[in-house]
Structures are given as structure tokens and as C-alpha cells.
Amino acid sequence: MSRIFLKEVKSKTQRWQLFYATDFLSLMYPCFTLCRILGLFPYKINKLKFEISKPLYILLIIITCVLCLYECTILYQYKTFINFTKFEAVTTFFETICYSMSTASIVIVTLVLSRSRMRLLQIIMEISLKLDLESYQKLSRLIHAKDIFGSFYLICKVFTYAYVTKNVPIMYMIFGVYTILLVFAMDMLYINCVCILKACYKEINNSLLHMQEFIINKEPHVTMMFYKQRNSFLIIKLKNLQKQHMMISNTVQKLNIIFSVQLLATIVLSFSSIIFGLYHYFHTVQWYNGIVNFDGMYGVMFLLTAIYVTIKLALLVWACETGKNQAQEIRTTIHDVLNSSRDESIKNELQLFSLQTLHGENSFSAKGLNMDATFFASVVGTITTYMLILLQFLKISQSCNERSAINIT
């Protein structure tokens, strides 16, 4: 409790600074601020404790109902007025279905699991108290940069797209900006939690390395009393590291459960955005007798969307992959310390720690789907396959249009 009190006093005396985090709240400040603006953060923080705010919770319920109603209206309009005889219209309809269902799923899960997510944030904040100031500052360079600059990029991209089209109703513009920022905010919240847990794993690994140096560089001539005190201190420290590791592993399990539906919706949304975005981009490129004609701004906007989604998906997989690798590195460090120690009590404690790491949950997943490099490679391969199929349909449709134009003339 004394450390929590010191953190609380420190957070009151110091203001939040960009790229200079000192605790969990200052580290998550841009993400929490964006979630508050969007109405996705129905919490109030009282003495470093998350509590449900009833007005904000009611606001989230209203936002969820309005957004779901809007998505149903969009799907009804597309189904009623779209011309399904054209292949481009069919692809647009499927893209709209994927986008609407994914965003609606994310906002519904955000409402339903708001209390579970609050408890998860509370646990992560308590775990992060073990981190030092240098770790917070390193994390803030990544977390603050991607949260702030990513939000500005999305807002500018949406308004640029509205300026290019010039016929988008203002209501569609508002909901479009909101849904894009909604998906971005929840994805960034998940990535931030993964990065913090990865830093906590790294802190345990550094403590084990420091313990190994202490064992190797011990004095050759020590009294029996000092020898027993030193071993007792090491055993107590190992038990504390085991408790800390167990808490982090349990938190990873809770993180996988709470964000699993959101991750699946993000994967579907990313998959459809990249495929259909590239398809629309190549649809603006026409080949006539070896000459390429490019429909400027529309193609650029579709291409920028595909690039943004690819970078976000790669960042998500990178955070999960490096977090899993950092957790697995602890096992190697434990065996190195085990080989360096000669005391049987310390060896027994290290063996128990090793068994704990083997049975603990160290991978980040969504409903059994591991978010790692293998998954990213399979996504890239699947996107490439479906993209080639869509391009074949595009080529066939263009050739059919050219033949019909020749027959008419």
C-alpha cells in the first residue's frame, strides 16, 4: 500500500507529459482520453481505483443502441437499392456487411464486458507498479506516438475522403468518423495492455539475471551466517517473482477472454478492408493496349486504407509475438540461474518456478487463434489468394464490357 500511496502522490504532483510517462495512468492517458471522447470509457478513477460511472455507462448504452440502429439502416439501404447484377456492387455490399457487423460486434462487446474490462485494467495497473521509471518512458514513446498520431491520421483521412467525394451526407460522415475511431481505440487499448504485460515479463527476466550475477559473483570466503541469510533472501525473492509471474499469467488469460471477440472482429474487418480496398484500387486502374489509366484520388484513398489496416494488424501481431517471446525467455533464464546455483533449496525453488512457467498462459490469442507471426503469414497468404481471385473476376468483367461495347458499335 505504501508504494501505491507514493504513486498516487506522484501522479498528483506531476502533470502528464507527452512521451514521458511516470505511471500507468500517464502512460494510458492518450488512449483513455480518446475512449472518454468516444463514450467508451464508463469509468472514473478514484484514488487509483477504477469505478463505474453511471452517467457514462448510460451514455455508452445509448451510443451502442444508436450505432447498432445505424448499421442496420445502412445494411437495409444497400440491400434495397443496390444493383446485384454488377460485380462491383456485390463486392461493395459484402464489404459493407463485414464492416457493419464487425463494428457492431465491437461496440456491443464493449458494453457487455465493461465491468470485466474495468477489473482487468485495475489488475494491470497494480501489476505495472513493479516497473521502474525507465520502463514507463520506453513504453510511452511507442504508446503515445501510435495513439496520438494514429487518431489524427484517421481523422484527416476521413475528411479528405469526404472532400473528394463531396456528396456524403453529414450524418454518414459523423458515424463514419466515429466507427473508425471506435475500432482504432479498442485495438490500441488491447495493444497497450499487451505491451505493459510484456514489460512486466521483462522485469521478471531482468530480476532473474541480476540474481544470477549475484550468485556467480559471490565472495569466495563468507561466514555460514551470511551464507544462510543470502540464500534466505534469494528464496524469498524467488517466491515473490513466482507470485508476480502467476499474476501476470492469469491476467493474460483474462485479457484473451475479454478481448477475444474484439480481436476476431478486428481480424475480419482488416481482412475485408485489405482485400476490397486493394480490389477497388485496382478497379480504378484500367489497361488499354498497354497504357495504364489511373483514377487519382479514389485509388489513393483505397490504397491508404489498405496500408493503414496492414500496419495496424502488423503492430498487433508484433506486440503479441514479442510478448510471447519475452515470456518464453524467462524459462531459459531460470535454467541458466539453476545451472549457476549450488544450493539445493534455491534449485528446488527454481524448478518449481520452471514448472509454473510451463503450465502458465503466456500466449496472446483470440478463441484459440494465436496472434503470432505464423498467423500473420497465413493472413498474408490468404489475402493474396483472394486478391488474385477478385482480380480475375475484374479482368473478366472488363473484357465482357469491352466486347459489349464493340458489339454495340
Secondary structure, DSSP 8 states (H G I E B T S, - for coil): -HHHHHHHHHHHHS--BTTB--SHHHHSHHHHHHHHHHT---EEESSS-EEE-HHHHHHHHHHHHHHHHHHHHHHHHHHHH--TTSHHHHHHHHHHHHHHHHHHHHHHHHHHTHHHHHHHHHHHHHHGGGS-HHHHHHHHHHHHHHHHHHHHHHHHHHHHHHHHH----HHHHHHHHHHHHHHHHHHHHHHHHHHHHHHHHHHHHHHHHHHHHHHHT--SS--HHHHHHHHHHHHHHHHHHHHHHHHHHHHHHHHHHHTHHHHHHHHHHHHHHHHHHHHHHHHTEEEETTEEEE-HHHHHHHHHHHHHHHHHHHHHHHHHHHHHHHHHHHHHHHHHHHHH---HHHHHHHHHHHHHHHHS----EETTEE-SHHHHHHHHHHHHHHHHHHHHHHHHHHHHHHHHHHHH-
